[in-house]
Amino acid sequence: MKKILTPHRQNLPLGVLCGAGAGSLWGLVFLAPELVRSFPPLDLAAGRYLAYGLIALALVARRLPVLCRTLRRHDWLVLFWLSFFGNSFYYVMLSMGVQKGGIALTSLVIGFMPVAVTIIGSRDQDSPAFVKLAPSLFFCIVGAFCIGWQALATTSQSPERAGKDSLIGLICACAALASWTCFAVGNSRALSRLDHVSAHEWSLLTGLVTGAQAIFMLPIAWALDSTRHNAEDWAWFGSVSLGVAVIASVCGNSLWNRMSRLLPLTLTGQMILFETLFALLYGFLWDWRMPRPLEIASFLAIVVSVLCCVAAHRKPTVQSPDVQTV
């Protein structure tokens, strides 16, 4: 079997910086369902991704004929499933999780994503030994459990989050976790294989396909939404959808794809922790409160987890032996 070379994966500092940037932008998507609570999650997903698709079409229009000739049928099929699992289905589930279970509970479940992605990525040929990843995974689990313990304690004290709603929120968050794990692994594999397509172009193509999916989501969303909205509601909904599309989808996805070509999959999984970190920070600002002790502990555990994973990927500097010819 021919060994796949990945010479672009050699800049850990820049890759981690891109991952942190993507996480800071993606963390904002946890606030969007709270900003437009009168609209169901399917409406929000359709609005966000329709805007994303139109923006992506405008940005990639000049290169689209060339890309259409370059990409094969299999590549477009990959784009369809990546768009579905990473955008359409994922965001509907995440929005339902936030509206039913709250930001903290949803962030907890998404916080387990690095564990799943890192375990899958540990089988790659360019990944460090699993034992080297163990400390990072340990602190990741500790951080997630700290968030979860605090979230469940808060839920038990809040009638509006209790009972059936909390259970529905937990199930939706777990579905979002599984969906985006599939996307993270599949997207990293695709970017490693398609060296003739830039990370930014791949992000825009994903947006284009997601926008096409949003067109089919719109009539379903309108049919299921029985709430009457006035012009002011729709204007606010449009502003939030457009803002999330530009900030999270266009800019965040571009940074993530850039990072995916700079880091191995095992480290890529850890970068998702930045989304959890910033989502919690934005949640604290939204609730206008300071983090609780367990939440501070989760912050520290997540930071240590990322640092341990970065350290595991650093290769020791050794002096090259003399090359002998036979």
C-alpha positions in Angstrom: 0.0 0.0 0.0 1.4 3.4 -1.0 2.1 5.6 2.0 0.2 8.9 2.0 2.6 11.8 2.6 1.2 14.9 4.4 4.0 17.5 4.2 1.6 20.3 5.0 1.1 19.0 8.6 4.2 20.4 10.1 3.2 23.7 11.8 1.8 23.0 15.2 1.7 26.6 16.6 -0.1 27.9 13.5 -2.5 24.9 13.5 -3.4 25.4 17.2 -3.9 29.1 16.6 -6.3 28.4 13.7 -8.1 25.8 15.9 -8.5 28.3 18.7 -9.8 30.9 16.2 -12.3 28.5 14.8 -13.5 27.5 18.3 -13.9 31.2 19.3 -16.2 31.8 16.3 -18.0 28.5 16.5 -18.8 29.0 20.2 -21.1 31.8 19.1 -23.5 29.3 17.5 -24.5 28.2 21.0 -25.9 31.7 21.6 -27.9 31.9 18.4 -30.8 29.6 19.6 -31.1 31.7 22.7 -31.2 34.9 20.7 -34.2 33.7 18.6 -36.0 31.4 20.9 -39.4 32.1 19.2 -38.1 30.3 16.1 -37.7 26.5 16.1 -34.2 25.0 15.4 -35.1 23.9 11.8 -35.9 27.6 10.9 -32.6 28.7 12.3 -30.6 26.0 10.5 -32.4 26.7 7.2 -31.9 30.5 7.5 -28.2 30.2 8.6 -27.2 27.7 5.8 -29.2 29.4 3.1 -27.2 32.6 3.8 -24.0 30.5 4.0 -24.8 29.0 0.6 -25.4 32.3 -1.0 -22.2 33.8 0.4 -20.2 30.7 -0.6 -21.6 30.9 -4.1 -20.6 34.6 -4.5 -17.0 33.8 -3.2 -16.4 30.7 -5.2 -18.3 31.6 -8.4 -15.1 32.4 -10.5 -13.4 29.2 -9.5 -16.5 27.0 -9.7 -16.1 25.9 -13.3 -12.6 24.8 -12.7 -13.5 23.0 -9.5 -16.4 21.2 -11.2 -14.0 19.8 -13.8 -11.5 18.8 -11.1 -13.8 17.1 -8.6 -15.1 13.6 -9.3 -18.6 12.3 -8.6 -17.3 10.6 -5.4 -15.9 14.0 -4.2 -19.4 15.6 -4.6 -21.0 12.7 -2.7 -18.5 13.2 0.1 -19.3 16.9 0.2 -23.0 16.1 0.5 -22.6 13.9 3.5 -20.0 16.2 5.1 -22.5 19.1 4.7 -25.3 17.0 6.2 -23.4 15.7 9.2 -21.3 18.8 9.8 -23.9 21.4 9.2 -27.6 20.7 8.5 -28.3 17.8 10.8 -25.7 18.8 13.4 -27.0 22.4 13.9 -30.7 21.3 14.1 -29.7 18.9 16.9 -27.4 21.4 18.6 -30.1 24.1 18.5 -32.7 21.8 20.0 -30.2 20.8 22.7 -29.5 24.4 23.6 -33.2 25.4 23.7 -34.3 22.3 25.7 -31.3 21.6 27.9 -29.4 24.8 28.0 -26.0 26.0 26.8 -24.0 24.4 29.6 -25.5 20.9 29.2 -25.1 21.0 25.4 -21.5 22.2 25.8 -20.8 19.2 28.1 -21.9 16.6 25.5 -20.0 18.4 22.7 -17.0 18.5 25.0 -16.7 14.7 24.7 -16.1 15.0 20.9 -12.3 15.3 21.2 -12.2 11.9 22.9 -14.1 10.2 20.1 -12.1 11.9 17.3 -8.7 11.3 19.0 -9.4 7.6 19.6 -10.4 7.3 15.9 -7.4 9.3 14.8 -5.0 7.3 17.0 -5.1 4.6 14.3 -3.5 6.9 11.7 0.1 6.3 10.7 1.2 9.8 11.6 -0.3 9.8 15.1 1.7 9.3 18.3 1.3 6.1 20.4 -2.0 5.9 22.2 -0.3 5.8 25.6 1.1 9.3 24.9 -2.4 10.6 24.3 -3.8 9.1 27.5 -3.0 12.2 29.7 -4.8 14.5 27.3 -7.8 12.2 27.1 -7.9 11.9 30.9 -8.0 15.7 31.4 -10.5 16.0 28.6 -12.9 13.6 30.4 -12.2 15.3 33.7 -13.2 18.7 32.2 -16.3 17.3 30.6 -17.5 15.7 33.8 -16.9 18.9 35.7 -19.1 20.7 33.3 -21.7 18.0 33.4 -21.9 17.8 37.1 -22.4 21.5 37.3 -24.9 21.5 34.5 -27.0 18.7 36.0 -26.9 20.5 39.4 -28.2 23.7 37.8 -30.8 21.8 35.8 -32.2 20.2 38.9 -32.7 23.7 40.4 -34.3 25.2 37.3 -37.9 24.0 36.7 -37.8 25.3 33.1 -35.0 23.0 32.3 -36.2 20.0 34.3 -37.9 16.7 33.3 -38.8 16.0 29.7 -37.1 19.0 28.2 -33.7 18.1 29.8 -34.0 14.6 28.5 -34.8 15.8 25.0 -31.9 18.2 25.2 -29.5 15.5 26.2 -30.6 13.2 23.4 -30.3 16.0 20.8 -26.9 16.9 22.1 -25.7 13.3 21.8 -27.0 13.2 18.3 -25.1 16.4 17.5 -22.0 14.8 19.1 -22.2 11.7 16.9 -23.0 13.8 13.8 -20.1 16.2 14.1 -17.6 13.4 15.0 -18.4 11.8 11.7 -17.8 15.2 10.0 -14.5 15.9 11.7 -13.1 12.5 10.8 -14.4 12.5 7.2 -13.4 16.1 6.5 -9.8 15.5 7.7 -9.6 12.5 5.5 -10.9 14.4 2.5 -8.6 17.3 2.9 -5.6 15.0 3.2 -6.6 13.3 -0.1 -7.6 16.4 -2.2 -4.3 18.3 -2.4 -5.5 20.1 -5.6 -8.3 21.9 -3.7 -7.4 24.5 -1.1 -8.8 24.5 2.4 -10.8 27.7 1.7 -12.2 26.3 -1.5 -13.3 23.1 0.2 -15.0 25.2 2.9 -16.9 27.2 0.3 -17.9 24.1 -1.6 -19.2 22.7 1.6 -21.2 25.9 2.1 -22.5 25.6 -1.5 -23.8 22.1 -0.9 -25.2 23.0 2.5 -27.0 25.9 1.0 -28.6 23.6 -1.5 -29.8 21.3 1.4 -31.2 24.4 3.1 -33.4 25.1 0.1 -35.1 21.7 0.7 -35.3 22.5 4.5 -37.1 25.8 4.1 -40.6 24.4 3.1 -40.4 21.8 5.9 -39.4 24.5 8.4 -42.3 26.8 7.3 -44.8 23.9 7.4 -43.8 22.9 11.0 -43.6 26.4 12.4 -47.1 27.4 13.5 -45.9 30.5 15.5 -46.9 33.9 14.1 -43.9 36.3 13.7 -44.1 40.0 13.0 -41.8 41.9 10.7 -39.5 42.9 13.6 -39.1 39.2 14.5 -38.2 38.3 11.0 -35.7 41.1 10.7 -34.0 40.0 13.9 -34.0 36.4 12.7 -32.5 37.4 9.4 -29.7 39.4 11.2 -28.8 36.5 13.5 -28.9 34.0 10.6 -26.7 36.2 8.5 -24.3 36.9 11.3 -23.9 33.2 12.2 -23.4 32.3 8.5 -20.6 34.9 8.1 -18.8 34.5 11.4 -19.2 30.8 12.2 -19.7 29.2 8.8 -17.6 31.2 6.4 -14.8 32.4 8.7 -14.9 29.6 11.3 -15.0 26.8 8.7 -12.1 28.4 6.7 -9.9 28.5 9.9 -10.9 24.9 10.7 -10.0 23.6 7.3 -6.7 25.4 7.4 -6.0 23.8 10.8 -7.0 20.4 9.4 -4.1 20.6 7.0 -1.6 21.6 9.6 -2.4 19.1 12.3 -2.9 15.3 12.5 -6.4 14.0 13.2 -5.5 13.1 16.8 -4.6 16.8 17.5 -7.5 18.0 15.4 -9.9 16.3 17.8 -8.4 18.2 20.7 -9.0 21.5 19.0 -12.7 21.0 19.3 -12.3 21.8 23.0 -11.8 25.4 22.1 -15.5 25.5 20.9 -16.6 24.1 24.3 -14.4 26.6 26.1 -15.7 29.7 24.2 -19.3 28.4 24.3 -19.2 28.3 28.0 -17.5 31.7 28.2 -20.2 33.2 26.0 -22.8 31.5 28.1 -21.5 33.1 31.2 -21.6 36.5 29.5 -25.1 35.8 28.3 -26.3 34.9 31.9 -24.1 37.8 33.2 -22.5 35.7 36.0 -19.1 34.5 37.0 -18.1 30.8 36.5 -18.7 28.5 39.4 -15.9 26.4 41.0 -16.6 23.3 38.9 -16.8 25.4 35.8 -13.4 26.9 36.6 -12.0 23.4 37.1 -13.4 22.4 33.7 -11.6 25.4 32.1 -8.3 24.4 33.6 -8.8 20.7 32.7 -9.6 21.6 29.1 -6.5 23.8 28.8 -4.2 21.1 30.3 -5.8 18.5 27.9 -4.8 20.6 24.9 -1.3 21.3 26.2 -0.8 17.6 26.9 -1.9 16.7 23.4 0.3 19.3 21.8 3.3 17.9 23.8 2.5 14.4 22.7 2.8 15.5 19.0 6.2 17.2 19.4 8.9 15.0 17.9 12.2 15.0 19.8 15.0 16.7 17.9 17.6 14.0 17.1 20.8 14.2 15.1 20.4 12.5 11.8 22.6 9.4 11.4 25.1 9.2 8.6 23.6 7.8 5.5 25.4 4.7 4.3 24.9 3.2 0.8 25.1 -0.5 0.2 
